[in-house]
Amino acid sequence: MVTNSHIKRLRMLINKGLTQETASEKAGIAERTARKYLKEGKLPDELRKDHTWRTREDPFREDEDRIKEMLSDNPSLNENRTGQV
C-alpha cells in the first residue's frame, strides 16, 4: 500500500532532478503509481474514500435486541479483561 511518506519522498526526489522512473524506484513504488499521484497532485490519504456499505452480513442482527438487553442488565459484560469499560 502506498503511504503519504512514499509520495512525499517521490516529490522530493523529482524536485532534486531525478527522472520519474528513478524517483519512483527510490521511493519504493511502481512508476505507474507514481505517475498517478503526481498527476493528481494529492496524497493517498486525500484520495482515499470511505465506503458506507457493509462488506458482510451482520451476524448479530437477529439477536441485537436480546444482546442490548443483556448488556443493560449486566454492565460488567461491557468490560474488557483489564476491567476498563
N, C-alpha and C positions, 0 to 999 in steps of 0.2 A: 504494500500500500504506500502510496506517495504521501509524504507529510509536508507540512509547511516548510520545514527546515530543508528538505530536498530542493524545493523550488527557490527558496532564498539563496541557497548555495549556487544553484543553477544561474540565477540572475547575477550574482556576484562574479561568477566565472565568465559569463558573457560580457559583463562590463569591463573585465580585465582584458578582453580581446580574444578570448578563446572561441573557436568555432562552436556552433551548436552541437555538433557531434561529439567533440572532445569534452565540452562542458557537461553534457548530459551523462557521459560515461563517468566523469569525475564526481558528479552529483549522485550517481548511483541509480539513475532512472533511464528508461528507454528513450531513444531520440524522439519517437512519435509522441510519447507522453510529454516530453519537454516542449515540443512544438505546440501541443495543445495548451499548456499553461502559459507559455509565452504569448500566444495569440490572444487568449482570454484576458491576460493581464491581472489575473486573480490567483489567490492561494487556494489550495484544496479545501480548506475549511469554509471559504467563501462560496465555493461551488456546490458543496455537499447539500443535498436536500433531505429533510426529514420525511419519512413516509408515515402516512396516517392509517394505513390498512394493517390488519392483523396478518401475521405470517403463518399462523396455525390456529386451529380451534382452541378455545378456552376450555381446558379440562375441568374447570371448577364451575362452569356456567350453571349447570343444573343444581349444584349444591351451594351456590353463593349465599342464598338467604340463610340456610342452616349454618354455614360457616360463620357468617356475621353474628348470628345469634349466639353461637358457641363462644366467640371472641368477646362479645359483650358480657356474657355470663361469667367468663373466666379470663380476666385481663392478663393473667400470668402466661397464657398461651402466646401472647404477643411478644414476650421477652426472648432474647437470644441467649446463647449459652453463658454469656458473661453477666447476665441479669439486667442488661440495659434494654430499654424499650426503643 
